[in-house]
Amino acid sequence: MAEHTSDAPLADDPAPDTKGHDDDVVSRPRSRMSGRDIVSRYGLLIAFLATIVVFSIAKSDVFPTGRNLESILTAAGPSLILAVGLTVVLVMQDFDLSIGAMIGLAAGAAVNFMVSNGIGWIPAVVLIFVIAIGVGLANGFMIAYLGGSSFIITLAVGTILTGIEYALSGQNTTYSGFPEAFTKIAKGELLGLSNLIWIAAVVAIIIWLLLERTEIGRYMYAIGGNPEAARLSGVRVRGLRVLGFVIVAITAAIVGLLLTSQSSSYAPNLGIPYLLPAFAAVFLGAAVFRPGEFNVAGTVIGVLFLGVIQTGLTMLNLETYLINLVQGGILVTAVLVSRLGQRSAT
């Protein structure tokens, strides 16, 4: 992705007219953001807020309520966890199309371990995280060390993971048998808010700190900008790319476990519906704050934007196919805006 842009004026910018206004120039520096810059950087945020206003007016009795806000945040929790994990991979210009299947595998493994074999929920969760780490390492190794295409490799790995999910679960829907302590993880509350909201917030903060406040994060952005230049600068490009795939696999496993815990049930292909919205949210996020560059703060806005649209359109009693058309259109628009932002930033 494009590197962080500087606020310094371009060399060929016309000098400000300081005649008769020397004191003003000293005390009030000229604003460096044009209207186009503001729209490019904050356009999505403005659209997000405008959407909230529109739905609040259209459904004034139900939309602008605390209960609905909590409902939106709770429903967005799993998507947020998955999307911020995906952000790490996309920052380095990689793709991971196996995350939907990884969600399903985590849920299928939970059924096999806890329900079919009576394994305690804590060791079962640990085993599932070990599986996720293994999947991330496999994806990363084949892509970073063997030179495989991240698109093709993760698509193929996703197919393999779905097969393993079916083998573990027998492709049977399960409605009971999970330990009560496990189901309370997602169903419980803390300070009046769903645990899903808190868990999603913690994961988002951790990944934001990783990308924005550590050397590892700076190296990941450098890889996304120019992997060869990063390698020549001493950055362990392949190792960090592998780490990215491990992180997103872990977040996918967390989502699979939380969805199973929340519903106390399992259905095959549980994670497939989360794949497209995750990519949509991350690409939307690349069109805000730092246009053309994937970032966690933007991803959070993207997830919430999609959640607000989903809830608002549902309240308007629109058909499911119309909601899907709108979401697909938003993704296409987000990709185009992200690319335009990247070009204007370079």
C-alpha positions as a Markdown table, in Angstrom:
| # | Residue | x | y | z |
|---|---|---|---|---|
| 1 | Met | 0.0 | 0.0 | 0.0 |
| 2 | Ala | 1.0 | 3.6 | -0.2 |
| 3 | Glu | 3.2 | 4.9 | 2.5 |
| 4 | His | 2.0 | 7.5 | 5.0 |
| 5 | Thr | 1.7 | 10.9 | 3.3 |
| 6 | Ser | 3.4 | 13.9 | 4.7 |
| 7 | Asp | 1.6 | 17.1 | 5.5 |
| 8 | Ala | 4.6 | 19.1 | 4.1 |
| 9 | Pro | 3.6 | 21.3 | 1.1 |
| 10 | Leu | 4.8 | 20.3 | -2.4 |
| 11 | Ala | 7.8 | 22.0 | -3.8 |
| 12 | Asp | 5.8 | 23.6 | -6.5 |
| 13 | Asp | 3.0 | 24.9 | -4.3 |
| 14 | Pro | 2.6 | 28.7 | -4.7 |
| 15 | Ala | 3.9 | 30.6 | -1.8 |
| 16 | Pro | 1.2 | 32.3 | 0.3 |
| 17 | Asp | 0.6 | 36.0 | -0.2 |
| 18 | Thr | 2.2 | 37.4 | 2.9 |
| 19 | Lys | 2.1 | 41.1 | 1.9 |
| 20 | Gly | 0.6 | 43.1 | 4.6 |
| 21 | His | -0.2 | 40.0 | 6.6 |
| 22 | Asp | 3.1 | 39.0 | 8.2 |
| 23 | Asp | 1.7 | 38.8 | 11.7 |
| 24 | Asp | -1.2 | 36.7 | 10.6 |
| 25 | Val | 1.1 | 34.3 | 8.8 |
| 26 | Val | 3.2 | 33.8 | 12.0 |
| 27 | Ser | 0.2 | 33.4 | 14.3 |
| 28 | Arg | -2.1 | 31.4 | 12.0 |
| 29 | Pro | -0.3 | 28.9 | 9.7 |
| 30 | Arg | -2.1 | 28.3 | 6.4 |
| 31 | Ser | -4.3 | 25.2 | 6.4 |
| 32 | Arg | -2.7 | 22.5 | 4.4 |
| 33 | Met | -5.8 | 20.4 | 3.8 |
| 34 | Ser | -7.9 | 21.2 | 0.7 |
| 35 | Gly | -11.6 | 20.3 | 0.4 |
| 36 | Arg | -10.6 | 17.4 | -1.8 |
| 37 | Asp | -8.2 | 16.1 | 0.9 |
| 38 | Ile | -11.0 | 16.3 | 3.5 |
| 39 | Val | -13.4 | 14.4 | 1.4 |
| 40 | Ser | -10.8 | 11.8 | 0.5 |
| 41 | Arg | -9.8 | 11.3 | 4.1 |
| 42 | Tyr | -13.1 | 11.6 | 5.9 |
| 43 | Gly | -15.7 | 11.0 | 3.2 |
| 44 | Leu | -16.5 | 7.6 | 4.5 |
| 45 | Leu | -16.8 | 8.8 | 8.0 |
| 46 | Ile | -19.2 | 11.6 | 6.8 |
| 47 | Ala | -21.2 | 9.0 | 4.9 |
| 48 | Phe | -21.3 | 6.8 | 8.0 |
| 49 | Leu | -22.7 | 9.6 | 10.1 |
| 50 | Ala | -25.1 | 10.6 | 7.4 |
| 51 | Thr | -26.4 | 7.1 | 7.2 |
| 52 | Ile | -27.1 | 7.0 | 10.9 |
| 53 | Val | -29.0 | 10.3 | 10.6 |
| 54 | Val | -31.1 | 9.0 | 7.7 |
| 55 | Phe | -32.1 | 5.8 | 9.4 |
| 56 | Ser | -32.7 | 7.6 | 12.6 |
| 57 | Ile | -35.2 | 9.8 | 10.8 |
| 58 | Ala | -36.8 | 7.0 | 8.8 |
| 59 | Lys | -37.2 | 4.7 | 11.8 |
| 60 | Ser | -37.2 | 7.3 | 14.7 |
| 61 | Asp | -39.0 | 4.9 | 17.0 |
| 62 | Val | -36.6 | 2.0 | 17.0 |
| 63 | Phe | -33.3 | 3.0 | 15.3 |
| 64 | Pro | -31.8 | 5.8 | 17.5 |
| 65 | Thr | -32.1 | 3.8 | 20.7 |
| 66 | Gly | -29.6 | 2.5 | 23.2 |
| 67 | Arg | -30.9 | -1.0 | 22.8 |
| 68 | Asn | -30.5 | -0.9 | 19.0 |
| 69 | Leu | -27.0 | 0.5 | 19.4 |
| 70 | Glu | -26.0 | -2.4 | 21.6 |
| 71 | Ser | -27.6 | -4.8 | 19.2 |
| 72 | Ile | -25.6 | -3.4 | 16.3 |
| 73 | Leu | -22.3 | -3.5 | 18.3 |
| 74 | Thr | -23.0 | -7.1 | 19.5 |
| 75 | Ala | -23.8 | -8.3 | 16.0 |
| 76 | Ala | -20.8 | -6.5 | 14.6 |
| 77 | Gly | -18.4 | -8.1 | 17.2 |
| 78 | Pro | -17.5 | -11.3 | 15.2 |
| 79 | Ser | -17.1 | -9.4 | 12.0 |
| 80 | Leu | -14.9 | -6.8 | 13.7 |
| 81 | Ile | -12.6 | -9.4 | 15.1 |
| 82 | Leu | -12.2 | -11.1 | 11.7 |
| 83 | Ala | -11.8 | -7.9 | 9.8 |
| 84 | Val | -9.1 | -6.4 | 12.0 |
| 85 | Gly | -7.2 | -9.7 | 11.7 |
| 86 | Leu | -7.6 | -9.6 | 7.9 |
| 87 | Thr | -6.2 | -6.0 | 8.0 |
| 88 | Val | -2.8 | -7.3 | 9.1 |
| 89 | Val | -2.6 | -9.6 | 6.0 |
| 90 | Leu | -3.8 | -7.0 | 3.6 |
| 91 | Val | -1.4 | -4.4 | 4.9 |
| 92 | Met | 1.4 | -6.6 | 3.5 |
| 93 | Gln | -0.5 | -6.9 | 0.2 |
| 94 | Asp | -1.5 | -10.5 | 0.8 |
| 95 | Phe | -5.0 | -12.1 | 0.7 |
| 96 | Asp | -6.5 | -14.8 | 2.9 |
| 97 | Leu | -9.6 | -16.5 | 1.4 |
| 98 | Ser | -9.4 | -19.4 | 3.9 |
| 99 | Ile | -10.8 | -17.4 | 6.9 |
| 100 | Gly | -14.4 | -18.3 | 6.3 |
| 101 | Ala | -13.4 | -22.0 | 6.3 |
| 102 | Met | -11.3 | -21.5 | 9.4 |
| 103 | Ile | -14.3 | -20.2 | 11.2 |
| 104 | Gly | -16.2 | -23.3 | 10.2 |
| 105 | Leu | -13.3 | -25.6 | 11.2 |
| 106 | Ala | -13.1 | -24.0 | 14.6 |
| 107 | Ala | -16.8 | -24.5 | 15.1 |
| 108 | Gly | -16.7 | -28.0 | 13.8 |
| 109 | Ala | -13.8 | -28.9 | 16.0 |
| 110 | Ala | -15.6 | -27.4 | 19.0 |
| 111 | Val | -18.5 | -29.8 | 18.3 |
| 112 | Asn | -16.2 | -32.8 | 17.9 |
| 113 | Phe | -14.1 | -32.0 | 21.0 |
| 114 | Met | -16.7 | -30.9 | 23.5 |
| 115 | Val | -19.9 | -32.6 | 22.4 |
| 116 | Ser | -18.8 | -35.8 | 20.7 |
| 117 | Asn | -15.7 | -36.6 | 22.8 |
| 118 | Gly | -16.5 | -34.8 | 26.0 |
| 119 | Ile | -13.3 | -32.9 | 26.2 |
| 120 | Gly | -13.4 | -30.0 | 28.6 |
| 121 | Trp | -14.0 | -26.6 | 27.0 |
| 122 | Ile | -10.7 | -25.1 | 28.1 |
| 123 | Pro | -8.4 | -27.8 | 26.6 |
| 124 | Ala | -10.7 | -27.9 | 23.6 |
| 125 | Val | -10.3 | -24.2 | 23.0 |
| 126 | Val | -6.5 | -24.5 | 23.4 |
| 127 | Leu | -6.5 | -27.3 | 20.8 |
| 128 | Ile | -8.5 | -25.2 | 18.4 |
| 129 | Phe | -6.0 | -22.3 | 18.7 |
| 130 | Val | -3.2 | -24.8 | 18.1 |
| 131 | Ile | -5.0 | -25.9 | 14.9 |
| 132 | Ala | -5.4 | -22.2 | 13.9 |
| 133 | Ile | -1.8 | -21.5 | 14.4 |
| 134 | Gly | -0.9 | -24.5 | 12.3 |
| 135 | Val | -3.2 | -23.3 | 9.5 |
| 136 | Gly | -1.6 | -19.9 | 9.6 |
| 137 | Leu | 1.9 | -21.3 | 9.5 |
| 138 | Ala | 1.0 | -23.5 | 6.6 |
| 139 | Asn | -0.5 | -20.7 | 4.6 |
| 140 | Gly | 2.4 | -18.4 | 5.4 |
| 141 | Phe | 5.1 | -20.9 | 4.6 |
| 142 | Met | 3.6 | -21.8 | 1.2 |
| 143 | Ile | 3.1 | -18.2 | 0.3 |
| 144 | Ala | 6.1 | -16.4 | 1.8 |
| 145 | Tyr | 8.7 | -19.2 | 1.5 |
| 146 | Leu | 7.6 | -21.2 | -1.5 |
| 147 | Gly | 6.3 | -18.2 | -3.5 |
| 148 | Gly | 2.7 | -19.3 | -3.9 |
| 149 | Ser | 0.0 | -16.9 | -4.8 |
| 150 | Ser | -1.9 | -15.9 | -1.6 |
| 151 | Phe | -5.1 | -15.8 | -3.5 |
| 152 | Ile | -4.7 | -19.4 | -4.9 |
| 153 | Ile | -3.1 | -20.9 | -1.9 |
| 154 | Thr | -5.6 | -19.7 | 0.7 |
| 155 | Leu | -8.5 | -20.6 | -1.7 |
| 156 | Ala | -7.2 | -24.1 | -1.9 |
| 157 | Val | -6.5 | -24.3 | 1.9 |
| 158 | Gly | -10.0 | -23.1 | 2.5 |
| 159 | Thr | -11.4 | -26.0 | 0.6 |
| 160 | Ile | -9.2 | -28.4 | 2.6 |
| 161 | Leu | -10.3 | -26.9 | 5.9 |
| 162 | Thr | -14.0 | -27.3 | 4.9 |
| 163 | Gly | -13.3 | -30.9 | 4.2 |
| 164 | Ile | -11.8 | -31.3 | 7.6 |
| 165 | Glu | -14.7 | -29.5 | 9.2 |
| 166 | Tyr | -17.1 | -31.9 | 7.6 |
| 167 | Ala | -15.1 | -34.9 | 8.8 |
| 168 | Leu | -15.1 | -33.6 | 12.3 |
| 169 | Ser | -18.7 | -32.7 | 12.5 |
| 170 | Gly | -20.2 | -35.3 | 10.2 |
| 171 | Gln | -22.0 | -32.4 | 8.5 |
| 172 | Asn | -24.6 | -32.6 | 11.1 |
| 173 | Thr | -26.3 | -29.6 | 12.7 |
| 174 | Thr | -25.9 | -29.6 | 16.5 |
| 175 | Tyr | -28.2 | -27.8 | 18.9 |
| 176 | Ser | -27.1 | -28.9 | 22.3 |
| 177 | Gly | -24.3 | -30.6 | 24.3 |
| 178 | Phe | -21.9 | -27.7 | 24.8 |
| 179 | Pro | -20.7 | -27.0 | 28.3 |
| 180 | Glu | -22.6 | -24.2 | 30.0 |
| 181 | Ala | -19.4 | -22.4 | 30.9 |
| 182 | Phe | -18.4 | -22.3 | 27.2 |
| 183 | Thr | -21.8 | -20.9 | 26.1 |
| 184 | Lys | -21.5 | -18.1 | 28.7 |
| 185 | Ile | -18.4 | -16.7 | 27.0 |
| 186 | Ala | -20.4 | -15.0 | 24.3 |
| 187 | Lys | -23.8 | -14.9 | 26.1 |
| 188 | Gly | -22.5 | -13.2 | 29.2 |
| 189 | Glu | -22.3 | -9.5 | 30.0 |
| 190 | Leu | -19.8 | -7.1 | 31.7 |
| 191 | Leu | -20.9 | -3.7 | 32.9 |
| 192 | Gly | -24.2 | -4.1 | 31.0 |
| 193 | Leu | -22.6 | -4.8 | 27.7 |
| 194 | Ser | -22.3 | -8.1 | 25.8 |
| 195 | Asn | -19.0 | -9.9 | 26.2 |
| 196 | Leu | -18.9 | -10.0 | 22.4 |
| 197 | Ile | -18.5 | -6.2 | 22.4 |
| 198 | Trp | -15.7 | -6.3 | 25.0 |
| 199 | Ile | -13.8 | -9.2 | 23.3 |
| 200 | Ala | -14.0 | -7.4 | 19.9 |
| 201 | Ala | -12.8 | -4.2 | 21.4 |
| 202 | Val | -9.8 | -5.9 | 23.1 |
| 203 | Val | -8.8 | -7.7 | 19.9 |
| 204 | Ala | -9.1 | -4.5 | 17.8 |
| 205 | Ile | -7.0 | -2.5 | 20.3 |
| 206 | Ile | -4.3 | -5.2 | 20.4 |
| 207 | Ile | -4.0 | -5.3 | 16.6 |
| 208 | Trp | -4.1 | -1.5 | 16.4 |
| 209 | Leu | -1.3 | -1.3 | 18.9 |
| 210 | Leu | 0.6 | -3.9 | 16.9 |
| 211 | Leu | 0.3 | -2.1 | 13.6 |
| 212 | Glu | 0.5 | 1.5 | 14.8 |
| 213 | Arg | 2.8 | 1.5 | 17.9 |
| 214 | Thr | 5.4 | -1.2 | 17.3 |
| 215 | Glu | 8.4 | -1.8 | 15.0 |
| 216 | Ile | 6.7 | -4.9 | 13.7 |
| 217 | Gly | 3.7 | -2.9 | 12.6 |
| 218 | Arg | 6.0 | -0.3 | 10.8 |
| 219 | Tyr | 7.8 | -3.2 | 9.1 |
| 220 | Met | 4.5 | -4.7 | 8.0 |
| 221 | Tyr | 3.5 | -1.4 | 6.4 |
| 222 | Ala | 7.0 | -1.2 | 4.8 |
| 223 | Ile | 6.5 | -4.6 | 3.3 |
| 224 | Gly | 3.1 | -3.5 | 1.9 |
| 225 | Gly | 4.7 | -0.4 | 0.4 |
| 226 | Asn | 7.8 | -2.1 | -1.2 |
| 227 | Pro | 8.7 | -5.6 | -0.1 |
| 228 | Glu | 12.1 | -5.6 | -1.9 |
| 229 | Ala | 13.1 | -2.3 | -0.4 |
| 230 | Ala | 12.0 | -3.6 | 3.1 |
| 231 | Arg | 14.1 | -6.8 | 2.6 |
| 232 | Leu | 17.2 | -4.8 | 1.6 |
| 233 | Ser | 16.7 | -2.7 | 4.7 |
| 234 | Gly | 17.0 | -5.8 | 6.8 |
| 235 | Val | 13.3 | -6.5 | 7.5 |
| 236 | Arg | 12.5 | -10.2 | 7.8 |
| 237 | Val | 9.8 | -10.0 | 5.1 |
| 238 | Arg | 9.0 | -13.7 | 4.9 |
| 239 | Gly | 8.7 | -14.2 | 8.7 |
| 240 | Leu | 6.4 | -11.2 | 9.1 |
| 241 | Arg | 4.2 | -12.4 | 6.3 |
| 242 | Val | 3.9 | -15.7 | 8.0 |
| 243 | Leu | 3.0 | -13.9 | 11.3 |
| 244 | Gly | 0.3 | -12.1 | 9.5 |
| 245 | Phe | -1.4 | -15.3 | 8.3 |
| 246 | Val | -1.1 | -16.8 | 11.9 |
| 247 | Ile | -2.8 | -13.7 | 13.3 |
| 248 | Val | -5.7 | -13.8 | 10.9 |
| 249 | Ala | -6.2 | -17.5 | 11.4 |
| 250 | Ile | -6.3 | -17.0 | 15.2 |
| 251 | Thr | -8.9 | -14.3 | 14.8 |
| 252 | Ala | -11.0 | -16.5 | 12.5 |
| 253 | Ala | -10.8 | -19.3 | 15.2 |
| 254 | Ile | -11.9 | -16.8 | 17.8 |
| 255 | Val | -14.9 | -15.9 | 15.7 |
| 256 | Gly | -15.8 | -19.6 | 15.1 |
| 257 | Leu | -15.7 | -20.2 | 18.9 |
| 258 | Leu | -17.7 | -17.1 | 19.7 |
| 259 | Leu | -20.4 | -17.9 | 17.2 |
| 260 | Thr | -20.8 | -21.4 | 18.6 |
| 261 | Ser | -20.8 | -20.1 | 22.1 |
| 262 | Gln | -23.4 | -17.5 | 21.3 |
| 263 | Ser | -25.9 | -19.8 | 19.7 |
| 264 | Ser | -25.0 | -23.0 | 21.6 |
| 265 | Ser | -25.2 | -24.7 | 18.3 |
| 266 | Tyr | -23.3 | -25.5 | 15.1 |
| 267 | Ala | -24.2 | -25.6 | 11.4 |
| 268 | Pro | -21.9 | -26.6 | 8.6 |
| 269 | Asn | -20.3 | -23.7 | 6.6 |
| 270 | Leu | -20.8 | -21.4 | 9.6 |
| 271 | Gly | -18.1 | -19.0 | 8.5 |
| 272 | Ile | -18.8 | -18.5 | 4.8 |
| 273 | Pro | -21.2 | -15.6 | 5.3 |
| 274 | Tyr | -18.5 | -13.7 | 7.1 |
| 275 | Leu | -15.9 | -13.7 | 4.3 |
| 276 | Leu | -17.2 | -11.0 | 2.0 |
| 277 | Pro | -18.3 | -8.6 | 4.7 |
| 278 | Ala | -14.8 | -8.8 | 6.3 |
| 279 | Phe | -13.1 | -7.9 | 3.0 |
| 280 | Ala | -15.7 | -5.2 | 2.4 |
| 281 | Ala | -15.1 | -3.6 | 5.8 |
| 282 | Val | -11.3 | -3.6 | 5.4 |
| 283 | Phe | -11.5 | -2.1 | 1.9 |
| 284 | Leu | -14.0 | 0.5 | 3.1 |
| 285 | Gly | -11.5 | 1.3 | 5.9 |
| 286 | Ala | -8.8 | 1.9 | 3.4 |
| 287 | Ala | -10.9 | 4.8 | 2.1 |
| 288 | Val | -10.9 | 6.7 | 5.4 |
| 289 | Phe | -8.3 | 8.5 | 7.5 |
| 290 | Arg | -5.3 | 7.4 | 5.3 |
| 291 | Pro | -6.8 | 7.0 | 1.8 |
| 292 | Gly | -5.4 | 4.0 | -0.1 |
| 293 | Glu | -3.8 | 2.4 | 3.1 |
| 294 | Phe | -5.4 | -0.3 | 5.2 |
| 295 | Asn | -5.6 | 0.7 | 8.8 |
| 296 | Val | -7.4 | -0.7 | 11.9 |
| 297 | Ala | -9.3 | 2.5 | 12.7 |
| 298 | Gly | -10.7 | 2.6 | 9.2 |
| 299 | Thr | -11.6 | -1.1 | 9.4 |
| 300 | Val | -13.6 | -0.4 | 12.6 |
| 301 | Ile | -15.5 | 2.3 | 10.8 |
| 302 | Gly | -16.1 | 0.0 | 7.9 |
| 303 | Val | -17.5 | -2.8 | 10.1 |
| 304 | Leu | -19.8 | -0.4 | 11.9 |
| 305 | Phe | -20.9 | 1.2 | 8.6 |
| 306 | Leu | -21.9 | -2.2 | 7.2 |
| 307 | Gly | -23.6 | -3.1 | 10.5 |
| 308 | Val | -25.6 | 0.2 | 10.5 |
| 309 | Ile | -26.6 | -0.4 | 6.8 |
| 310 | Gln | -27.6 | -4.0 | 7.5 |
| 311 | Thr | -29.7 | -3.1 | 10.5 |
| 312 | Gly | -31.3 | 0.0 | 8.8 |
| 313 | Leu | -32.2 | -1.8 | 5.6 |
| 314 | Thr | -33.7 | -4.7 | 7.6 |
| 315 | Met | -35.8 | -2.3 | 9.7 |
| 316 | Leu | -37.1 | -0.9 | 6.4 |
| 317 | Asn | -38.3 | -4.4 | 5.5 |
| 318 | Leu | -36.3 | -4.7 | 2.4 |
| 319 | Glu | -35.8 | -8.1 | 0.7 |
| 320 | Thr | -32.6 | -10.0 | 1.5 |
| 321 | Tyr | -31.5 | -9.9 | -2.1 |
| 322 | Leu | -31.7 | -6.1 | -2.1 |
| 323 | Ile | -29.5 | -6.0 | 1.1 |
| 324 | Asn | -27.0 | -8.2 | -0.7 |
| 325 | Leu | -27.0 | -6.0 | -3.7 |
| 326 | Val | -26.3 | -2.9 | -1.6 |
| 327 | Gln | -23.5 | -4.6 | 0.3 |
| 328 | Gly | -21.9 | -5.9 | -2.9 |
| 329 | Gly | -22.2 | -2.4 | -4.4 |
| 330 | Ile | -20.5 | -0.9 | -1.3 |
| 331 | Leu | -17.6 | -3.4 | -1.7 |
| 332 | Val | -17.1 | -2.5 | -5.3 |
| 333 | Thr | -17.2 | 1.2 | -4.5 |
| 334 | Ala | -14.8 | 0.8 | -1.6 |
| 335 | Val | -12.2 | -1.0 | -3.7 |
| 336 | Leu | -12.4 | 1.7 | -6.4 |
| 337 | Val | -12.1 | 4.5 | -3.8 |
| 338 | Ser | -9.3 | 2.7 | -2.1 |
| 339 | Arg | -7.3 | 2.4 | -5.3 |
| 340 | Leu | -8.0 | 6.0 | -6.2 |
| 341 | Gly | -6.8 | 7.1 | -2.8 |
| 342 | Gln | -3.7 | 5.0 | -3.2 |
| 343 | Arg | -2.9 | 6.7 | -6.6 |
| 344 | Ser | -3.5 | 10.2 | -5.3 |
| 345 | Ala | -1.2 | 9.5 | -2.3 |
| 346 | Thr | 1.7 | 8.4 | -4.5 |
